[in-house]
Amino acid sequence: MSTVPQEGRPDAAGAPAPRNGLGLSALILGIIAILTCWLVIGGLFGLIAIVLGVLGAGRARRGRATNRGVAITGIVTGALGLVVAIVIVVIGGTAFFSFGGGQAVDCVNQAGGDQAKIQQCAQQMQQQIQQQGGSGSGY
């Protein structure tokens, strides 16, 4: 018979075993948020990590968990991933519209599925990028 208390079951003293799942989940999702922050999904992972970290820290404060530090680390890593993802989206959106991305979207919408017109839109966008100082070659 095992002497290690299982989650949710009382130990030998009758106290319930600590429930550390929220804090650990927050840490794991926070790390994933940092690793994927250059994608929009990284921001979503960061937001979920923050919520789980706050819940886990609250559980630790009430004595139901023993990993308050892990939960706080999950909050910090989740916040970092969320902030970096937001910054990347803002910079990317600004760059897109500063190089005429809005005009390109309008052009493609007006093309109505005509591939020749869509190709013409792409060529106009490439010319505009080259005129504004970009190479247009993707390198």
C-alpha positions, 0 to 999 in steps of 0.5 A, a space after each residue: 500500500 502506498 504511503 504517498 497521499 493521492 490528490 484529493 484524498 486525506 493523508 495520515 493526519 486527515 488533511 487533504 493532499 495539496 492540489 497543485 494542478 492549477 499552478 503547474 498548468 499555469 507554469 507550463 502554459 506560460 512557458 508555451 506562451 513565451 515559446 509561441 509569442 511570435 504567433 497570435 496563439 502565444 498571447 492566448 496561451 499567456 492569457 490562460 496561464 495568467 488566469 490559471 496562475 491567479 487561481 493557483 496562487 489563491 488556492 495556495 494562499 488558502 492552504 489548498 496547494 503548496 506551490 504558490 511560487 510555481 503559480 506566480 512564475 506561471 503568471 509572470 511567464 504568461 504575462 511576458 508571453 502575452 505582452 510580447 505577442 501584443 507588441 508583435 501584433 501591433 508592430 506587424 499591423 503598423 508595418 502592414 498598413 504603413 506599406 499600403 497593406 490596407 490598399 492591397 486588401 481593398 484591391 483584392 476585395 474589389 478583384 472579386 476572385 479574378 486571378 488576373 486582377 489579384 495578381 495585378 494587386 500583388 504586383 502593385 503592392 510589391 512596387 509600392 514596397 520597393 518605392 518605400 525602401 523595401 527590397 520586395 524580394 523577401 530577403 
